[in-house]
Amino acid sequence: MKKERNELMEEIVSLSKRRGFIYQGSEIYGGLAGTWDYGPYGVALKNNITSLWWKRFVDDRDDMYGVDAAILMHQNVWKASGHVGGFADPLVTDVKTNKRYRADHLLEEMGVDPKGMTLDKMTEVIREKKIKSPEGNDVSDVRQFNMMFKTHVGALEDDASISYLRPETAQGLFVNFKNIIDTFHPKLPFGLAQIGKAFRNEIAPRDFIFRVRELEQMEIEYFVRPTDWKGTFEHFLAQQKEFLTKDLGLNTSKIHVVDIPEADRAHYSKHSVDHEFDFPFGQKELLGLAYRTDFDLKQHTEHSGTDLSYYDEETKERFIPHCIEPTFGVGRLMLAVISDAYTVDELGGEKRTYLKFAPSVAPVKVAVFPLLKNKPQLIDKAQEVFKMLRKEIKGVVFDDNGNIGKRYRRQDEIGTPFCVTIDFDTVEKPEAEVTIRHRDTGEQERVKISDLLTYIKTKIG
Ligand code: ATP
């Protein structure tokens, strides 16, 4: 089973590279672990995912405020948030090679569930089961390791100039709470939303883009009256599911809603529920939802000396709102979408590999082909159709490379739902028609050029 899963991941990584979705970061220098670069189709897929998210959670609502905060923040932000003291993973050191490994991962690999274990308990189990490092050596006791990338701002490298690459986008929202209140005077409940990079010095980046050191998050901090947290939590839990299934088209049976026990919750959370997904390497966290209470606003009030309370005009009360945080990892969503779409089947007696993307996320929605590449009348008409579609639809390409069979295979591999071919009938008949070929079934149908735009728009939603 494990081998099959690994083989599937290898095929996904290889297709992602071959077709211009995702490349290893700094590849010509041998790569930099935990970093990945997105090529043209990777960028298009990512933009589709982030746009769908922004539409559902920001543009289609009246209670959400978009923010794009700086990645570098004052060092006291991270003291207040608890990250300087506590943003750490449990690690062991190989006593011979000095390499570090995630203790919870070593336990999982031995079939032990580390959820809820203290550091001492993990050490005890590692000793009891005589668990070794992947190199076969004994390991140290389990210790915490801070995952923030440290840097210095300005020319002086002293303690006062220390800053960190943000390990989450969330704090950029909390520190702008007062700005939004002062500028827009929103009434509770309301939320702040942001998409941006975050950095975590993961000791064991792995599973392609699942666990990386430079990641992108989409986060919301949604502020409520303390008594309203539960209903809001349920609301966002349902919204997260809808985003995964309706917007991204993920297979419902691969999605699992998991309550996080107290011992595994982040220090700020009173209640956490994750959406996990069946990745090729197992069921793992895709995104999260946490009830952060008034922890962050209180901490920032204390550390900054700026009052981050809210005055409720209705009840004439002043208080610190409570906060619900839906958080999404863009890379993990991309991997879920790619691995869910990865399909191998037979078409016309031939084996083929294709990405069965929902049209909403497909990087290319329509490919337009002239049947033959050396017939100017076909090329001209195909260009005309291509330009007409491109004006109205994002993700339309023109392809006249190789024969039609090759073009279909190429478009199948990047998950293009529709291929439109212009043939001699198209240019000769008065009621011009094109052939539309459907990716999943290979079926073809004739559609009038005058109906084409509406036809495709209806199909891609
Ligand atoms: P994990 O337990 O897998 O390390 P986490 O619980 O630390 O994840 P959060 O702090 O809740 O993750 O981060 C919010 C989201 O950001 C996660 O649900 C995930 O989608 C994404 N994420 C977190 N760490 C990484 C990473 N190293 N690589 C890619 N995505 C990540």
Residues whose N, C-alpha, C, O or C-beta is under 5 A from the ligand:
A	BS01	ATP	R200 E202 I209 F210 R211 V212 L215 E285 L286 L287 G288 T327 F328 G329 G331 R332
